[in-house]
Amino acid sequence: MSHAIRRASELALDETTVTALRAAVTTTADEIVQAIIDEVPSYANALSGHMGSTIRRAVRTALGHYLDLASGDVTGGDAGDAAYELGRGEVRDGRSMDALLSAYRVGARVAWRCLAAGAVPAGLPAAEVAKFAELTFAYIDELSAASAAGHADELAAQGRAHERHLEHLARDLLAGASPDALLASAQRAGWQPPVSLTAVLLPAAQARPAYRALDPSTLVLDDLPDATGVLLVPDADRSRLLRQLTDRTAVVGPARPWTRASASYARAVHARSLSAGIRDTEDHLPELVLSADADAFADLRARALAPLGTLPVATARRLEETLRAWLLHQGRRDEVAAALFVHPQTVRYRMSQLRELFPDLASPQRVLELTLAVGLRVGCQPEDWSGRPGTPREG
């Protein structure tokens, strides 16, 4: 109240005037509250019952402190603390700063009208009335400033708390917490669960900028290991999401029921570990399936392609390449030749070699094993058989 106190030093109401004004404090407080109810829609139903009584007491206290100042007593309590707490409470009650400032404007007008009505008949000189008015409005300005500070601080505190709850929810989702735990976490965060969530992995520095273009209910973390960020996008339109991420280094997992968002995240992480070129995991399902158990896939390749282990590396590569094309094109020789950029007779020659190496090549089980074994890449490297029986020999 520094400014109001400085103005008070220029004004000292006589005891008769102060006594008259103190006698009207309760009536003045009631008139202020009623005017606020009548003129500020946000308070129309807010100042009844216990809350109304609390506000009236606060107004009376503020008026009493003001009269202390006006009578020259600058040692009393500071109503600024109460005004600050009032601002914080208005946030918790869901009212905006505009509503609170409107209430102060109405309160200032009514307070001055009532105070002047008591001071002028008490014989306060005109010059002192002007000072009295200046002090009145300076005092209320400082109260409103204190309330505005409380309102802003509470908004910031609630915002930080809300962000913490959202981050906690995102971590619970990635960790695969139980549905009950996830629901409780969502309720604490004030977050409405969607039908599905889609995980997006991207560099941490891109997480917040990308988030701003997405659904505001998207959950975001930008402090995962290896400078990784993740977005959990609710009920995403996949094609639109991919377009929105065009300029980002992102890996988009599958849509999953919101309580199973960890599965979408896990697939995106796995896809990123396979190749930096994977963007949409839905476009790489065969690779993801075949690489899900790396040891099992290596064992499958070693067993299924063991007959190639007796051949020189270059020959083994050519035959595996031919075998893969033959399987994918279902044995159509011309299509196989076009895919390999060789003559159909070359395909016939190589396939005769492969049939000697794989006598049961036409059996469904052999076809399945070989299709899986050569499914990830066109050609194999010598190290693919390293440490396995039947390693191709150099030559």
N, C-alpha and C positions, 0 to 999 in steps of 0.2 A: 504493500500500500504506500510506497514511497511518495508517489506524486500526490495522492490524496492527503497524505500527512503534511506535505509541504504546503498545500493549499489550505489545510486546516489551521496552520500557523497564522494565517491572515484573517481568520474568522474565529471568534469566540462568542457563541450565543450566550445570552444571559440565562440565569437559572430559571427565570419565569418561563421563557420561551422553550427551553429544553424540557421543563416539566410538562408543559402543554403538549409538546410533540410526543413525549414518552407515553403520555396517557392515551394517545391515538395509535400507538404502534400496532396493537392487535387488529384494530379495525383497518388500518392501512395495509397490513400484511394480507388480510382476508380479501380486500379489494384488489390487490395486486394478483393474487392467485386466481380470483374469479375472472379478472380481465384476460389473463393468460388462457384460461379454459375457453373463454368466449372467442378469442381472436386468433389463437394458434391451434390449427386443427390437430396437430400431433399430440396435444395435451388434453383434447376434449374428454377422454375417458381415463386419463392417467393420474389425475390429482384427486381422486376420491379415496375414501377409506384410509388405511394406514399410510399409504404413500402421500396422500393429500395432507395428512396431519404432519408428517415428517417435513414436507416442503414448507408448510406454513411456519413451523418452528424455525426452519432454516432462514426464512425470509425475516421473521421477527428478530432472530439473532443478528442478521446482517444490518437490519435497521437500527437495532440497539447499538451495535458497534459504530455505525455511521454517526449516530447522535453523540457518542463519546468523542469522536473526532471533531464534530461540529462545535462541541462545548469546550474544546481545547485539551481534552484528555487523550494524549497520543500513546499512552502506556498500556492500553487495553489489548485484548487478544486480536489476532489477525484473522479476519473473515476470509482471506484469500485461500487458506488451507481448505476451508469448507467448500468454497467455490470450486477449487481444483477437484475435490472429491465428487462434487456434483457433476462436473464435466465427465469424469470417469464413469459415474453411475448412469449417465444418459446413454453412453455407448452400450453398456450392459443391458439397458432397457430398450435398445434398438432405435433410439432417436438420433437424428442427424445434428450436426453442428448448426445448420441453418435454422432448425427448429429451436435450438437452445438460444441462439442469438436473437431470434424473433421474440422469444419469451423475455429476454433481457430488455429489448427495446420497449416492449409493452410495460414491463415492470418499471423501467425508468420513468416513463411518461406518467404512470399512475402514482408512483412514489412522489414525484415532484409536485403533482397536483395536490396530493394529500398533505405533504409537508408544507407547501406554500400556504395552503388553507389554514394550517395551524400557526405558522410563523407570522404571517402578515397581521392577523387580528391581535397577535401578542405585542404588536408595536415595533417589529423589526424594521429599521430604517431601509429606504429604498436601496442605498448603496450596499448595505449588508445583504439584502435579498439577492442582489446580483451575485455576490460572492457565494452566498448559500446555494444558488442554482449551479454555479460553476463547480462547487465542491460535490454537489449531488451527482452530477453527471460524470465527473472525474472518478468518483468512488465506484459508480456502477460500471464505468468502462474498465476499471481495474478488476472488478469482480468478473466481468465477462471475459477478460483476457486470461484470468486464472482458470476459469471454466474451460476456455478454448484449449489451454495447455493441457489440462487434465483429459479432455476429450481426445486430443491428438495422441497423447501418451498411451491412453487405453487402447485406442485403435491400433497403434503400433505394437503394443504388447500382445493384443489379441491376434494380430496378423502373424507375429512371430510364433505364438503358440499354435496357431492354425497350421503354419508351415511345418512346425515340428511334428504335429499329429499326422499330416499328410506324408511326410518323409517316413515316419514310423510305419504307416500303413504300407507304403511302397516296399519297405524292407521286409515286412511280414509277408507280402505277396511274393516277392522274389525267393524268400526262404521256404515257401510252401507251407505256411502255417495252416492250422486246422480251420475249416469253415467258420466255426464258432468264434475262434480268436480273430479271424479276419473281419467278421461282422461287427464284433465289439470295437475293433480298431477303426473301422469305417465310421461307426457311430461317433466315436470320440473326435474324429476329424471332420464330422459334419459332411461326409462324402456319400453321395447317393450311388450305390453299386449299379453298374450297367449290366447288360446281359453278357458281354464279352470284353476281354482286354487283349490288345495286341502289343507285344514287346518290340521295341525298336532300340537297337544298340547303335551308338555313335560316339565319336570323341567327346569327352566331357565338355570341352569348350563350345561345342555345337549344341549341347542339350537345351540350355535355356533359350537361345535364339530360335531353335526349331520348335520348342514348346509354344512360343508366342503365336505361331501360325496354326496351332491345332486347337482342338476342343479344350476349353478352359478346365474341364474336369480331368484332363490328362495328368497323370502322376509323373513326377520327374525326380531323378537322382543324378547328381553330377559329381559324386565323390567316390565312385567305385574304384577298385584296384586298376592299375595300368591306365590311369587317366581315361576311364571309360564312363560314359553316361548312359542312362536308360530312360526311355519314355514308355509309359503304359497307357496306351490310347484306348479310350472306351468306345465300343460299338463302331469301329472304324470302317469306313468305305475304303476297301483296300486299294483300288485303283487311284482314288483321290489322294490317299495317304502317300502312295508312292510318288505321285506327282508333286506333292508338297515337299517331299524329301529329295527332289531331283538334284539339288545342289549340295546335298549332304553326303558324308561318307557313312551311310547307314546300312544296317542289316535288319530286315523286317521279319519277325517271327510270325507264326500262324495265329489266327484269332482263337482264343480259348475261353471257356466259361470263366468269369472273373475270379472265382476262387481257385482256378488252376492256371493263373497267369505265369506261375513258375515254369510250367511246361513250355510256354511260348518263349520265355526268356532263355531256358536251357537250349532250345533248338537254335535260337539266334546265336548264342555263344558257341555252340558246336559248329554252326555254319561258318562263323568267322574264323574258327580255328582251322577249317579246311582250306579256305581260300579268301584272299582279300577281295576277290572279284565277285563274291556272292552278295547280292543285294536283296532279292526276294527269295526267302527260303522255299516258297511254294514252287519255284522254278527249278529246284535242285533236290527234289525228294529222293530220286534214286541214289544220288551220291550220299545223301544224309543217311539213308537206310543202310547202304552197304558199308558206311564208315562208322556205324554206331558202335560196333565192337571190332576194333582194329585187329586184335589178335585172332578173333574168329575169322575175319576176312582173310588175313594172311594165311591161316591154316587152310582155308577153303581154296585159295589160289594155289598153294603148294601142292595140295592133293589133286585138285582138278587138272592142273597144268603140268603135273609131274612128267608126262611123256615128252614134253618139250625140253626137259632138263638134259636129255642126251644129245642135244643139238648145239652147234655153235650159236653164240648169242645173236648174231645178225639174222641167222636163219630162224631162230626161235621168235624173234621180234616180228619178222615178216609173216610167219605163220599165225602168230597170235592176232596180228592186225587183220589178217584174212579171215580167221575164225570169228572174230568179233563182227566184222562186216557181214559175214555169211549168216550168223545168228540174227543180227538185227534186221537184215533184209530177207529173212526167211528162205534163204537158199536161192533167191532169184539171181542167177549168175550175171546177167547184164547189169543189174543194179549194183551188185557187189563190185564188178569191174569198174563202174563209173565212180563209185565211192573211193576206190583205191587208186584210180587213175592208171589202171593196167588193162591189158587185153583180156577178153573173156577166156582165152585159152590159158593164160597165166593163172587165172582163178581156178580153172579145171585142174591144172597141174598141181597147184598148191593144195586143193581140196583132196586130191588123191593121196597126197602125202599125209594130210591130217586124218584121213580115214584109216590109213595104215597105223598111225600113232594112236588113234581113238577108234577101235573097232566097233564100239557100241555108240557111235556118234548120233545115231538116229533114235536112241532110247530117250524117253521123256526125262528121266532122272538125270542122265548125262547132259542133256540140253539145258536143264535148269541149273545144274552146277556150273557148267561152262559159261552160261549167260551171266550168272552172278560173278564168276571169277574174272571175266573180262569187262564187266559192266562199268567200272570207274574210269578207265582210260583206254585209249586206242593201243598204245604200245607199252610194253613193260621195260623196266631197266634191269640190268644184271643183278642189282642188289635186291630186287623183288624176291629172288629165290635164295638170297644169302642165308647160309646156315641151314637150309632145308635140304632134304634128300633130293637128288636129281638136279642139282644146280647146273645150268647150262655151262658147257665148257667154252672157253675162248677158242677161236679158230676161224 
